[in-house]
């Protein structure tokens, strides 16, 4: 994005003014801009382009240091009889409300329903992650609908008024979007992916990755998996480190 400064007469000059109020897109920023004459300034020949390559990012980084950042934690692929309770304990201890995107097939396991009942009672949101964790782009419309409805049958009593859906692998096409909408679902993906499932990020590499990504965002929706033992074990460390980094708030997703 570039702004135009007019009435500059000296050609081929790079320069930097002091602090300025700059406008980029719809936002106003305080920062220092690099200016340079454009080669093709045209008949006026007095036009300057504000080169903002990299600058917007620098300004954004600077602003991010000043504002409070929001973090929403989400846990997919559960419930898991051992790990989900550990995660619930950590969240309760730290008074954090998260979202659990559960799989229908895992809800059928004995004891799973009680776990999700507990999660719901403790203020967490329960979302639909389909029934069998398939890539829904490979399914027919009927199969997509069935994936959602079979899971809904098992979690309906825990679903919020505006129910949430996250497709497995974040994979969707227009059929998935349409059917989810038909069934009243809001599709919620993520913007922080620490890959807690990835052996290379275990046991704690995923925590560093999560924090790195959160620092670069005003509002993070972080995908974790309560199907992973190392996630259950490391969650307390993640929360403690994020809180220690200051200017982060764990927030409940507003529905
Ligand atoms: Zn998943």
py3Dmol code that shows the C-alpha trace and the ligand (Angstrom):
import py3Dmol

protein = """\
ATOM      1  CA  UNK A   1       0.000   0.000   0.000  1.00  0.00           C
ATOM      2  CA  UNK A   2       1.402   3.405  -0.798  1.00  0.00           C
ATOM      3  CA  UNK A   3       0.376   6.946  -0.094  1.00  0.00           C
ATOM      4  CA  UNK A   4       1.258   9.929  -2.275  1.00  0.00           C
ATOM      5  CA  UNK A   5       3.158  13.016  -1.164  1.00  0.00           C
ATOM      6  CA  UNK A   6       2.896  15.895  -3.614  1.00  0.00           C
ATOM      7  CA  UNK A   7       5.012  18.963  -4.358  1.00  0.00           C
ATOM      8  CA  UNK A   8       8.424  17.485  -3.782  1.00  0.00           C
ATOM      9  CA  UNK A   9      10.913  18.948  -6.223  1.00  0.00           C
ATOM     10  CA  UNK A  10      14.269  17.286  -5.627  1.00  0.00           C
ATOM     11  CA  UNK A  11      14.547  14.100  -7.742  1.00  0.00           C
ATOM     12  CA  UNK A  12      15.896  10.686  -6.832  1.00  0.00           C
ATOM     13  CA  UNK A  13      16.098  11.142  -3.129  1.00  0.00           C
ATOM     14  CA  UNK A  14      15.472   8.695  -0.382  1.00  0.00           C
ATOM     15  CA  UNK A  15      14.600  10.320   2.846  1.00  0.00           C
ATOM     16  CA  UNK A  16      12.896   9.794   6.115  1.00  0.00           C
ATOM     17  CA  UNK A  17      11.002  12.394   8.061  1.00  0.00           C
ATOM     18  CA  UNK A  18      10.508  12.215  11.800  1.00  0.00           C
ATOM     19  CA  UNK A  19       7.477  10.745  13.411  1.00  0.00           C
ATOM     20  CA  UNK A  20       4.375  11.188  11.356  1.00  0.00           C
ATOM     21  CA  UNK A  21       0.764  10.288  11.386  1.00  0.00           C
ATOM     22  CA  UNK A  22       0.253   7.908   8.497  1.00  0.00           C
ATOM     23  CA  UNK A  23      -2.777   6.453   6.929  1.00  0.00           C
ATOM     24  CA  UNK A  24      -2.800   2.960   5.499  1.00  0.00           C
ATOM     25  CA  UNK A  25      -5.996   1.378   4.312  1.00  0.00           C
ATOM     26  CA  UNK A  26      -8.606   2.212   6.875  1.00  0.00           C
ATOM     27  CA  UNK A  27      -6.200   2.623   9.789  1.00  0.00           C
ATOM     28  CA  UNK A  28      -4.192   5.533  11.170  1.00  0.00           C
ATOM     29  CA  UNK A  29      -0.725   4.869  12.551  1.00  0.00           C
ATOM     30  CA  UNK A  30       2.110   6.787  14.121  1.00  0.00           C
ATOM     31  CA  UNK A  31       5.423   5.845  12.570  1.00  0.00           C
ATOM     32  CA  UNK A  32       8.394   6.743  10.400  1.00  0.00           C
ATOM     33  CA  UNK A  33       8.056   6.266   6.660  1.00  0.00           C
ATOM     34  CA  UNK A  34      10.699   5.857   3.981  1.00  0.00           C
ATOM     35  CA  UNK A  35      10.044   8.114   0.995  1.00  0.00           C
ATOM     36  CA  UNK A  36      11.471   7.795  -2.484  1.00  0.00           C
ATOM     37  CA  UNK A  37      10.778   9.483  -5.811  1.00  0.00           C
ATOM     38  CA  UNK A  38       8.925   7.265  -8.194  1.00  0.00           C
ATOM     39  CA  UNK A  39      10.590   6.551 -11.540  1.00  0.00           C
ATOM     40  CA  UNK A  40       7.355   7.153 -13.384  1.00  0.00           C
ATOM     41  CA  UNK A  41       6.215  10.190 -11.518  1.00  0.00           C
ATOM     42  CA  UNK A  42       4.647  11.405 -14.782  1.00  0.00           C
ATOM     43  CA  UNK A  43       3.907  14.915 -15.919  1.00  0.00           C
ATOM     44  CA  UNK A  44       3.739  16.301 -12.431  1.00  0.00           C
ATOM     45  CA  UNK A  45       7.140  14.767 -11.646  1.00  0.00           C
ATOM     46  CA  UNK A  46       6.642  15.969  -8.150  1.00  0.00           C
ATOM     47  CA  UNK A  47       4.866  12.986  -6.794  1.00  0.00           C
ATOM     48  CA  UNK A  48       6.482  10.901  -4.170  1.00  0.00           C
ATOM     49  CA  UNK A  49       5.467   7.436  -3.205  1.00  0.00           C
ATOM     50  CA  UNK A  50       5.591   6.414   0.385  1.00  0.00           C
ATOM     51  CA  UNK A  51       7.311   3.077   0.364  1.00  0.00           C
ATOM     52  CA  UNK A  52       5.650   1.010   2.947  1.00  0.00           C
ATOM     53  CA  UNK A  53       7.146  -2.366   2.113  1.00  0.00           C
ATOM     54  CA  UNK A  54       7.756  -3.935   5.447  1.00  0.00           C
ATOM     55  CA  UNK A  55       6.764  -0.782   7.214  1.00  0.00           C
ATOM     56  CA  UNK A  56       3.201  -1.696   7.805  1.00  0.00           C
ATOM     57  CA  UNK A  57       4.429  -4.857   9.426  1.00  0.00           C
ATOM     58  CA  UNK A  58       6.876  -2.930  11.589  1.00  0.00           C
ATOM     59  CA  UNK A  59       4.169  -0.526  12.667  1.00  0.00           C
ATOM     60  CA  UNK A  60       1.845  -3.426  13.333  1.00  0.00           C
ATOM     61  CA  UNK A  61       4.493  -5.088  15.482  1.00  0.00           C
ATOM     62  CA  UNK A  62       5.013  -1.850  17.381  1.00  0.00           C
ATOM     63  CA  UNK A  63       1.299  -1.462  17.999  1.00  0.00           C
ATOM     64  CA  UNK A  64       1.019  -5.086  19.061  1.00  0.00           C
ATOM     65  CA  UNK A  65       3.524  -4.385  21.821  1.00  0.00           C
ATOM     66  CA  UNK A  66       1.151  -1.789  23.238  1.00  0.00           C
ATOM     67  CA  UNK A  67      -2.266  -3.414  23.004  1.00  0.00           C
ATOM     68  CA  UNK A  68      -3.645  -6.282  25.054  1.00  0.00           C
ATOM     69  CA  UNK A  69      -3.928  -9.435  23.037  1.00  0.00           C
ATOM     70  CA  UNK A  70      -6.710 -11.971  23.266  1.00  0.00           C
ATOM     71  CA  UNK A  71      -6.241 -15.724  23.225  1.00  0.00           C
ATOM     72  CA  UNK A  72      -8.957 -18.301  22.695  1.00  0.00           C
ATOM     73  CA  UNK A  73      -7.996 -21.927  23.323  1.00  0.00           C
ATOM     74  CA  UNK A  74      -9.672 -24.720  21.385  1.00  0.00           C
ATOM     75  CA  UNK A  75      -9.235 -28.478  21.750  1.00  0.00           C
ATOM     76  CA  UNK A  76     -10.084 -30.870  18.920  1.00  0.00           C
ATOM     77  CA  UNK A  77     -10.494 -34.627  18.414  1.00  0.00           C
ATOM     78  CA  UNK A  78     -11.664 -35.558  21.910  1.00  0.00           C
ATOM     79  CA  UNK A  79     -13.022 -36.407  24.243  1.00  0.00           C
ATOM     80  CA  UNK A  80     -10.200 -38.566  25.561  1.00  0.00           C
ATOM     81  CA  UNK A  81     -10.834 -40.433  28.777  1.00  0.00           C
ATOM     82  CA  UNK A  82      -7.403 -39.681  30.286  1.00  0.00           C
ATOM     83  CA  UNK A  83      -6.274 -36.426  28.713  1.00  0.00           C
ATOM     84  CA  UNK A  84      -9.504 -34.426  28.580  1.00  0.00           C
ATOM     85  CA  UNK A  85      -9.944 -34.523  32.397  1.00  0.00           C
ATOM     86  CA  UNK A  86      -6.351 -33.318  32.872  1.00  0.00           C
ATOM     87  CA  UNK A  87      -6.992 -30.436  30.477  1.00  0.00           C
ATOM     88  CA  UNK A  88     -10.221 -29.579  32.267  1.00  0.00           C
ATOM     89  CA  UNK A  89      -8.339 -29.516  35.578  1.00  0.00           C
ATOM     90  CA  UNK A  90      -5.741 -27.078  34.218  1.00  0.00           C
ATOM     91  CA  UNK A  91      -8.391 -24.836  32.673  1.00  0.00           C
ATOM     92  CA  UNK A  92     -10.399 -24.806  35.902  1.00  0.00           C
ATOM     93  CA  UNK A  93      -7.294 -23.994  37.924  1.00  0.00           C
ATOM     94  CA  UNK A  94      -6.533 -21.028  35.683  1.00  0.00           C
ATOM     95  CA  UNK A  95     -10.182 -20.035  35.231  1.00  0.00           C
ATOM     96  CA  UNK A  96     -10.063 -20.241  31.457  1.00  0.00           C
ATOM     97  CA  UNK A  97     -13.016 -21.100  29.226  1.00  0.00           C
ATOM     98  CA  UNK A  98     -12.139 -22.981  26.051  1.00  0.00           C
ATOM     99  CA  UNK A  99     -13.913 -24.661  23.153  1.00  0.00           C
ATOM    100  CA  UNK A 100     -13.933 -28.443  22.711  1.00  0.00           C
ATOM    101  CA  UNK A 101     -14.605 -29.595  19.146  1.00  0.00           C
ATOM    102  CA  UNK A 102     -15.602 -33.192  19.734  1.00  0.00           C
ATOM    103  CA  UNK A 103     -15.884 -36.167  17.397  1.00  0.00           C
ATOM    104  CA  UNK A 104     -19.135 -38.117  17.307  1.00  0.00           C
ATOM    105  CA  UNK A 105     -17.337 -41.454  17.289  1.00  0.00           C
ATOM    106  CA  UNK A 106     -15.440 -40.525  20.447  1.00  0.00           C
ATOM    107  CA  UNK A 107     -18.644 -39.395  22.134  1.00  0.00           C
ATOM    108  CA  UNK A 108     -19.829 -43.019  21.890  1.00  0.00           C
ATOM    109  CA  UNK A 109     -17.097 -44.262  24.212  1.00  0.00           C
ATOM    110  CA  UNK A 110     -18.360 -45.106  27.681  1.00  0.00           C
ATOM    111  CA  UNK A 111     -17.613 -42.197  30.007  1.00  0.00           C
ATOM    112  CA  UNK A 112     -17.190 -39.640  27.201  1.00  0.00           C
ATOM    113  CA  UNK A 113     -20.598 -38.083  27.684  1.00  0.00           C
ATOM    114  CA  UNK A 114     -19.910 -37.427  31.365  1.00  0.00           C
ATOM    115  CA  UNK A 115     -16.652 -35.692  30.449  1.00  0.00           C
ATOM    116  CA  UNK A 116     -18.358 -33.361  28.011  1.00  0.00           C
ATOM    117  CA  UNK A 117     -21.126 -32.763  30.514  1.00  0.00           C
ATOM    118  CA  UNK A 118     -18.435 -31.674  32.969  1.00  0.00           C
ATOM    119  CA  UNK A 119     -16.742 -29.475  30.338  1.00  0.00           C
ATOM    120  CA  UNK A 120     -20.049 -27.804  29.554  1.00  0.00           C
ATOM    121  CA  UNK A 121     -20.921 -27.338  33.220  1.00  0.00           C
ATOM    122  CA  UNK A 122     -17.535 -25.707  33.796  1.00  0.00           C
ATOM    123  CA  UNK A 123     -18.283 -23.084  31.174  1.00  0.00           C
ATOM    124  CA  UNK A 124     -16.576 -24.482  28.092  1.00  0.00           C
ATOM    125  CA  UNK A 125     -18.236 -24.438  24.704  1.00  0.00           C
ATOM    126  CA  UNK A 126     -18.880 -27.733  22.960  1.00  0.00           C
ATOM    127  CA  UNK A 127     -18.527 -27.739  19.179  1.00  0.00           C
ATOM    128  CA  UNK A 128     -19.122 -30.263  16.396  1.00  0.00           C
ATOM    129  CA  UNK A 129     -16.009 -31.714  14.697  1.00  0.00           C
ATOM    130  CA  UNK A 130     -17.928 -34.241  12.587  1.00  0.00           C
ATOM    131  CA  UNK A 131     -18.369 -37.908  13.361  1.00  0.00           C
ATOM    132  CA  UNK A 132     -15.389 -39.834  12.014  1.00  0.00           C
ATOM    133  CA  UNK A 133     -12.700 -37.215  11.292  1.00  0.00           C
ATOM    134  CA  UNK A 134     -12.794 -37.522   7.523  1.00  0.00           C
ATOM    135  CA  UNK A 135     -11.857 -34.898   4.969  1.00  0.00           C
ATOM    136  CA  UNK A 136     -15.357 -33.651   4.204  1.00  0.00           C
ATOM    137  CA  UNK A 137     -14.367 -32.461   0.729  1.00  0.00           C
ATOM    138  CA  UNK A 138     -14.331 -36.114  -0.283  1.00  0.00           C
ATOM    139  CA  UNK A 139     -17.901 -36.747   0.870  1.00  0.00           C
ATOM    140  CA  UNK A 140     -21.253 -36.404  -0.849  1.00  0.00           C
ATOM    141  CA  UNK A 141     -23.695 -33.814   0.460  1.00  0.00           C
ATOM    142  CA  UNK A 142     -25.661 -36.543   2.230  1.00  0.00           C
ATOM    143  CA  UNK A 143     -22.529 -37.875   3.866  1.00  0.00           C
ATOM    144  CA  UNK A 144     -21.505 -34.400   5.036  1.00  0.00           C
ATOM    145  CA  UNK A 145     -24.949 -33.861   6.507  1.00  0.00           C
ATOM    146  CA  UNK A 146     -24.779 -37.242   8.208  1.00  0.00           C
ATOM    147  CA  UNK A 147     -21.335 -36.459   9.724  1.00  0.00           C
ATOM    148  CA  UNK A 148     -22.760 -33.338  11.303  1.00  0.00           C
ATOM    149  CA  UNK A 149     -26.126 -34.729  12.347  1.00  0.00           C
ATOM    150  CA  UNK A 150     -24.821 -37.948  13.913  1.00  0.00           C
ATOM    151  CA  UNK A 151     -22.536 -35.878  16.109  1.00  0.00           C
ATOM    152  CA  UNK A 152     -25.259 -33.356  16.828  1.00  0.00           C
ATOM    153  CA  UNK A 153     -27.456 -36.165  18.152  1.00  0.00           C
ATOM    154  CA  UNK A 154     -24.785 -36.925  20.740  1.00  0.00           C
ATOM    155  CA  UNK A 155     -23.996 -33.346  21.791  1.00  0.00           C
ATOM    156  CA  UNK A 156     -27.212 -31.436  21.133  1.00  0.00           C
ATOM    157  CA  UNK A 157     -27.887 -30.821  24.820  1.00  0.00           C
ATOM    158  CA  UNK A 158     -24.434 -29.231  25.229  1.00  0.00           C
ATOM    159  CA  UNK A 159     -24.390 -27.120  22.089  1.00  0.00           C
ATOM    160  CA  UNK A 160     -24.642 -23.357  22.504  1.00  0.00           C
ATOM    161  CA  UNK A 161     -27.591 -21.505  21.038  1.00  0.00           C
ATOM    162  CA  UNK A 162     -25.436 -20.552  18.087  1.00  0.00           C
ATOM    163  CA  UNK A 163     -23.703 -23.900  17.530  1.00  0.00           C
ATOM    164  CA  UNK A 164     -20.101 -24.147  16.382  1.00  0.00           C
ATOM    165  CA  UNK A 165     -18.526 -26.437  13.809  1.00  0.00           C
ATOM    166  CA  UNK A 166     -14.946 -27.059  12.805  1.00  0.00           C
ATOM    167  CA  UNK A 167     -14.278 -29.335   9.825  1.00  0.00           C
ATOM    168  CA  UNK A 168     -11.541 -31.956  10.322  1.00  0.00           C
ATOM    169  CA  UNK A 169      -8.159 -30.718   9.010  1.00  0.00           C
ATOM    170  CA  UNK A 170      -9.831 -27.356   8.426  1.00  0.00           C
ATOM    171  CA  UNK A 171     -10.809 -28.848   5.043  1.00  0.00           C
ATOM    172  CA  UNK A 172     -13.987 -27.580   3.450  1.00  0.00           C
ATOM    173  CA  UNK A 173     -15.639 -26.780   0.137  1.00  0.00           C
ATOM    174  CA  UNK A 174     -18.830 -24.969  -0.817  1.00  0.00           C
ATOM    175  CA  UNK A 175     -20.974 -28.040   0.054  1.00  0.00           C
ATOM    176  CA  UNK A 176     -19.536 -28.164   3.565  1.00  0.00           C
ATOM    177  CA  UNK A 177     -20.084 -24.438   4.031  1.00  0.00           C
ATOM    178  CA  UNK A 178     -23.677 -24.600   2.760  1.00  0.00           C
ATOM    179  CA  UNK A 179     -24.696 -27.622   4.807  1.00  0.00           C
ATOM    180  CA  UNK A 180     -23.127 -26.286   7.971  1.00  0.00           C
ATOM    181  CA  UNK A 181     -25.046 -23.063   7.436  1.00  0.00           C
ATOM    182  CA  UNK A 182     -28.295 -24.927   6.723  1.00  0.00           C
ATOM    183  CA  UNK A 183     -27.915 -26.711  10.048  1.00  0.00           C
ATOM    184  CA  UNK A 184     -27.329 -23.423  11.814  1.00  0.00           C
ATOM    185  CA  UNK A 185     -23.610 -23.909  12.422  1.00  0.00           C
ATOM    186  CA  UNK A 186     -21.015 -21.192  12.565  1.00  0.00           C
ATOM    187  CA  UNK A 187     -17.784 -22.545  11.105  1.00  0.00           C
ATOM    188  CA  UNK A 188     -14.805 -21.649  13.250  1.00  0.00           C
ATOM    189  CA  UNK A 189     -11.250 -22.323  12.103  1.00  0.00           C
ATOM    190  CA  UNK A 190      -8.047 -21.053  13.794  1.00  0.00           C
ATOM    191  CA  UNK A 191      -5.132 -18.684  13.216  1.00  0.00           C
ATOM    192  CA  UNK A 192      -2.593 -20.202  15.613  1.00  0.00           C
ATOM    193  CA  UNK A 193      -1.500 -23.767  14.906  1.00  0.00           C
ATOM    194  CA  UNK A 194       1.330 -24.985  17.136  1.00  0.00           C
ATOM    195  CA  UNK A 195       1.055 -28.553  15.742  1.00  0.00           C
ATOM    196  CA  UNK A 196       0.873 -30.144  19.165  1.00  0.00           C
ATOM    197  CA  UNK A 197       0.276 -33.488  17.402  1.00  0.00           C
ATOM    198  CA  UNK A 198       3.548 -33.317  15.483  1.00  0.00           C
ATOM    199  CA  UNK A 199       6.239 -35.628  17.001  1.00  0.00           C
ATOM    200  CA  UNK A 200       8.865 -33.008  16.081  1.00  0.00           C
ATOM    201  CA  UNK A 201       7.091 -30.473  18.295  1.00  0.00           C
ATOM    202  CA  UNK A 202       6.883 -32.797  21.311  1.00  0.00           C
ATOM    203  CA  UNK A 203       7.094 -32.633  24.202  1.00  0.00           C
ATOM    204  CA  UNK A 204       7.187 -28.838  24.512  1.00  0.00           C
ATOM    205  CA  UNK A 205       8.196 -27.393  21.118  1.00  0.00           C
ATOM    206  CA  UNK A 206       4.527 -26.769  20.369  1.00  0.00           C
ATOM    207  CA  UNK A 207       4.366 -24.404  23.345  1.00  0.00           C
ATOM    208  CA  UNK A 208       7.139 -22.196  21.924  1.00  0.00           C
ATOM    209  CA  UNK A 209       5.429 -22.290  18.534  1.00  0.00           C
ATOM    210  CA  UNK A 210       2.089 -21.276  20.039  1.00  0.00           C
ATOM    211  CA  UNK A 211       3.559 -18.326  21.924  1.00  0.00           C
ATOM    212  CA  UNK A 212       5.544 -17.129  18.890  1.00  0.00           C
ATOM    213  CA  UNK A 213       2.399 -17.113  16.775  1.00  0.00           C
ATOM    214  CA  UNK A 214       0.285 -15.475  19.494  1.00  0.00           C
ATOM    215  CA  UNK A 215       2.746 -12.588  19.802  1.00  0.00           C
ATOM    216  CA  UNK A 216       2.097 -11.695  16.173  1.00  0.00           C
ATOM    217  CA  UNK A 217      -1.681 -11.543  16.531  1.00  0.00           C
ATOM    218  CA  UNK A 218      -4.157  -9.248  18.168  1.00  0.00           C
ATOM    219  CA  UNK A 219      -6.584 -12.108  18.628  1.00  0.00           C
ATOM    220  CA  UNK A 220      -5.471 -15.718  18.574  1.00  0.00           C
ATOM    221  CA  UNK A 221      -7.651 -18.741  18.091  1.00  0.00           C
ATOM    222  CA  UNK A 222      -5.296 -21.556  18.963  1.00  0.00           C
ATOM    223  CA  UNK A 223      -5.897 -25.138  17.858  1.00  0.00           C
ATOM    224  CA  UNK A 224      -4.727 -27.851  20.266  1.00  0.00           C
ATOM    225  CA  UNK A 225      -5.777 -31.475  20.644  1.00  0.00           C
ATOM    226  CA  UNK A 226      -7.061 -33.107  23.803  1.00  0.00           C
ATOM    227  CA  UNK A 227      -6.244 -36.402  22.118  1.00  0.00           C
ATOM    228  CA  UNK A 228      -2.538 -35.699  22.799  1.00  0.00           C
ATOM    229  CA  UNK A 229      -0.932 -36.632  26.114  1.00  0.00           C
ATOM    230  CA  UNK A 230       1.846 -34.062  25.701  1.00  0.00           C
ATOM    231  CA  UNK A 231      -0.782 -31.349  25.260  1.00  0.00           C
ATOM    232  CA  UNK A 232      -2.473 -32.332  28.505  1.00  0.00           C
ATOM    233  CA  UNK A 233       0.910 -32.394  30.261  1.00  0.00           C
ATOM    234  CA  UNK A 234       2.153 -29.122  28.768  1.00  0.00           C
ATOM    235  CA  UNK A 235      -0.986 -27.029  28.986  1.00  0.00           C
ATOM    236  CA  UNK A 236      -0.181 -25.628  32.412  1.00  0.00           C
ATOM    237  CA  UNK A 237       3.201 -24.486  31.104  1.00  0.00           C
ATOM    238  CA  UNK A 238       1.611 -22.872  28.045  1.00  0.00           C
ATOM    239  CA  UNK A 239      -0.898 -20.934  30.138  1.00  0.00           C
ATOM    240  CA  UNK A 240       1.689 -19.915  32.719  1.00  0.00           C
ATOM    241  CA  UNK A 241       4.127 -18.693  30.072  1.00  0.00           C
ATOM    242  CA  UNK A 242       1.470 -16.802  28.120  1.00  0.00           C
ATOM    243  CA  UNK A 243       0.294 -15.092  31.306  1.00  0.00           C
ATOM    244  CA  UNK A 244       3.882 -14.254  32.298  1.00  0.00           C
ATOM    245  CA  UNK A 245       4.441 -12.656  28.891  1.00  0.00           C
ATOM    246  CA  UNK A 246       1.878 -10.049  30.017  1.00  0.00           C
ATOM    247  CA  UNK A 247      -0.635  -8.200  27.869  1.00  0.00           C
ATOM    248  CA  UNK A 248      -2.358 -11.481  27.015  1.00  0.00           C
ATOM    249  CA  UNK A 249      -5.891 -12.260  28.140  1.00  0.00           C
ATOM    250  CA  UNK A 250      -7.461 -15.662  27.777  1.00  0.00           C
ATOM    251  CA  UNK A 251     -11.006 -14.960  26.662  1.00  0.00           C
ATOM    252  CA  UNK A 252     -14.145 -16.964  26.088  1.00  0.00           C
ATOM    253  CA  UNK A 253     -15.337 -17.092  22.498  1.00  0.00           C
ATOM    254  CA  UNK A 254     -18.379 -14.844  22.246  1.00  0.00           C
ATOM    255  CA  UNK A 255     -21.368 -16.659  20.776  1.00  0.00           C
TER     256      UNK A 255
END
"""
ligand_1 = """\
1
ZN
Zn -9.376 -32.795 14.148
"""
view = py3Dmol.view(width=600, height=400)
view.addModel(protein, "pdb")
view.setStyle({"model": 0}, {"cartoon": {"style": "trace"}})
view.addModel(ligand_1, "xyz")
view.setStyle({"model": 1}, {"stick": {}})
view.zoomTo()
view.show()
